[in-house]
């Protein structure tokens, strides 16, 4: 493609992945948000909880001044807190719903427009019941969010057997869930992450064709699954330059082509959709080179479309 990729998308970066310490909500988060905000390659940023009130104020001021689109990721709430939105234990499920409602509050405080999260673990038995419980939990959160404003919910699909072992899970099952949730939350959608597809055992074409009418957010990243002994094995989002990584320029190019084919990306869209990098430094790496590598991969993938 010879036209600018920025004509088709707002390129985003998942802050709490690029700066892993931030997933806890503690530390000098505002400073690292500023490092992204001053880079005009990025039109969007995805953040998570910021526990300190003053840090939140500073971070929001930086984001607002830079004019960035904000997404809020509740995945760290769920993963670090071991929350389960599809638990058959009603007390446990109610706690998960309540915590995510609190996350919705902070998302609004930070000016977020989209709210990302994931399902609970895949149960050994009773998948249909778990799916119904998950739909109910999402509906509760969605109604709460709608009562406060126009925040859009986006459920990220994960692996169900490799690392996170989440109920959602395959993209086909995700669509089944989405159809049910949309009966009461019409703008609910799915977040498809390129780096999860190898762990889900799905091709790019399979994942995007089945989610075509339900995708409302996209992530690009890589993973290592061929060598379980590798420190980067699983859902760790290594740099695209990782020698055992599953995704590089060819896969990103195919993913972009798929997003164009299903209409997620379009030059004449009234509003550019977000496509965010999900990459993190591992081992002795630092954030800067990992993010720079991701930008180069995206530019080359777009150039060779």
N, C-alpha and C positions, 0 to 999 in steps of 0.2 A: 504494500500500500504506500502510495507516495504522499497522500495527504497526511496531515498531522494526526497522530493517535489521540491528541488532546481534543480534536474536533469530535471524537466519538465517545470519549469517556473522561470521567474525573479519576485520575490515578490517585489511589490512596495508600496509606501505610498503616499497618496495625502497630500502634505505638508500643503496646505492652508485650509484643513479640520481639520487635526490634530492640527494645530495652527490657529484658526479662524481669529485672527487679521491680518494674512498675506493676506487674501482675498482682503484687501484694497490696497495692494501694498506698504504700509508704515510700518515703525518700524524696529526693529533689526531682519530682516528676515534671514540674513546670519547666525547668531548665531543658530537659530533653525534649519536651514538646516544642519548645522554641527552636531546637535544632532542626526539626521537621518543618515547622511553620515558615522558616526563612528560605526554604528550598522550594522555588515556584514550580518545580516538576510535579509537586504534590498539590492537588486541589482538595484532597480529603484526608482526614485522619480518623482512626478508630482508637478510642481510649476505653479504659475501664475505670473502676472506682478509684477515687482519690480521697483518701481518708481525712487528710488535713484540710480544714475549711479554707485557710489562707492559701494553700497550694491550689485549691480548686478555683479560687477567685483569680489568682495570677494566671493559671492555665487558661481559663475561659477568656480572660482579657487578651492573652496572646493569640488564641484561636480566632477570636472575633476581629482583632486588628488585622490579622493575616487574611481574613475572609475565607476561611476553610469550611468545607462541609464536614459535619461531625457525625460519626457513628459511635454507638456505645456497645461494647462487648461485655456481656454478662457471663461469658464462658469461664473466666477465672472464679467467679462466685460459685459456680456449679462444681467445677473440677477441684478447686482447693477446699471448698466446703463440703464436698461429697454429697451434694444435694441431688435429690431424685424426684423429678416431676412426674414420673410414672410409677411411683412406689405404691404397693398395695397397702402399706401402713399409712392410714389416713393422717396420722399426726406428723409423720415424716414428710408426706406430700404437702400438707398444709404449711409446714415450715418452709419448704422449698418455694412454694408460691409466694409466701409472705416476703421472703428475702428478695425474690425477683421483683416484687412490687416496690421494695425499697430501692432496688437498682433502677427501676423505671423513674423513680423520683429524681435520682441523681442524673440520669440521662437527660431529663427535662432541664434540670439545673444547668447542665453543661451545653444546652442548646442542640442536643443530638436529634437527628431526624430518623435514624434507624436503630433498632435494638436487636442485637444478635445474641443467641443462646443455643443450647443443645439439650437433647433429651437425657434422661437418666440411663442407667445401664440396661443392657438387653437381659431380660430374665431367662432362666433356664427353661421355664414353662410359662404358659399363660400370656403369650404375646398379644393376643387379641384384647385381653383385659388391660394390659399395660398400655396398649395403643389408645384405648378409650379413656383411660385415666390421664394420659398425656394430653389428649385433645381437650379434656375438661380443664386441666391445669392451664393450658395455653389460653383457653377461652377466658378464664378468670383474669389472667394477666392482661390479655388483650382488652377486655372490658375496662379494667382499671386504667390502662394506658389511654384508652379512648376518652375516658372521663376527664383526663388532664390536658389533652391536646391531640396532636396528629402524629404521634410517634408510630412508626411502622415496625411491626415484629417480623423477624427473619430467623427461622430455625436453620442452623447449620447442620448439614448431614455429615456424619462421621463414619468410621469403620465400625463393624459390629463383631469383629473377631480378632483383629490384629493388635490393637493398642488400647484405644478408649473403650472398645466393646460396647458401643452405645446402641440403644434400641433403634434409633434412627441414625445410622443404619443405611440400608440400601436406598437409592434415590426413588425406586419404584414404591417402596413402603412410605417414603416421605411424601410422595404425591397423594397416596391414599389418605394419609393424615391431613395433608393440606386441604383436600377436598372437604373433609369433615369440618375442619376448623373454619374454613371460609363461609360456612353456612351462617356463622355468627360474627366472624371477624373477616370481612371481605378483602381487606388489603393485606392479610397475612401472606407470607411467602417463604420461599426456601433460599438458603445460601449454599451455593455449590462451590467447593474448594478444589482446585486442580490437584493439590497435593494429597487429597484424600482418596482420589479415584483409584490409584494403584492398590491401596489398602482395601478399598471396597470391591475390588475385582471387576470394575466397570471401565469400559473405554470412554473416551471423551464424548464420542458420538452417542453412545448409549445413555450416558448421564444427562447430557443436554437435551437430547430428543425427548426423554421421558419427563424432564422438568420444564420443558419449554413454556408452558402456560403458568408455571408456579414460581420460577426463579425470580427473585427480586434483589439479589446481591451476589457478587462473585469475588472469590479470592484466588490468587495465584501463588503457588509455592511448590516445594518439592518434598520428597521423603526418601528414606532408605528402607527397603524391605527385603532386599536380596540376601543380606548378611546379618542375621540376628546378633552376631557378636560385635558388630560395629557400634560404637558409642552413639551414633546418630540414628540408630535403628528405631523405627516406629514413627509416631506423629510428632516429630521434633522440628520440622520445618527448617532443615539446613539450608545453607546458601545453595543457589543453583550450581555453583562451581564444585560442589561436593563430588568426588570421583565416583561414588556409588549411588548418586542421586538418580531418581526415576524421571525427573523432569528438567528439561533445559529448553533451549531455543525451539527445537522442533515441536515439543509438547505445548509450549506456550503459544506458538503460532497456530497449532491445531485448535487449541482452546479458544483463542481469539476468533478464528474462522468460524468455529461452532457458535460462539456468542453472536456473531454477525448473522449467521444463517437463521438462528431462531428469533432474531429481532431484538435481542437484549441490547446489542450495540447498533446504533443507527446514526448516520451523519445528520439527519434532519430531525432527530428526537427533540421534543420541546425542552427536555432537560437531560443533560448527560448523566448516564448511570455511573455508579462507582465500581471500579475494579481495583481491589487493594492487594498489595503484596503482603504475604504472611511468611516472613523469613526471620530467623534469629541467629545471632552469633553463638557458636558452640566451641567448646574447648578454649583455646587461647584467642579466639577471634574477637574483634571489636565491631561495633555496630556499623561504623562508616563504610568499610570495604564491603560488608555483606549487602548493605542497601545499595551501594554504587553498582555492585554486580547485578543486582535485581533490575535496576534501571537499564543497564546495558542489555540484559537479556530481553527485556520488554521492547526496547527500541529495535533490536535486531529482529525479533520475532515479527514486529509490525512491518519493518522494512521489507521483509521477505514474504509477506502475505501474498 
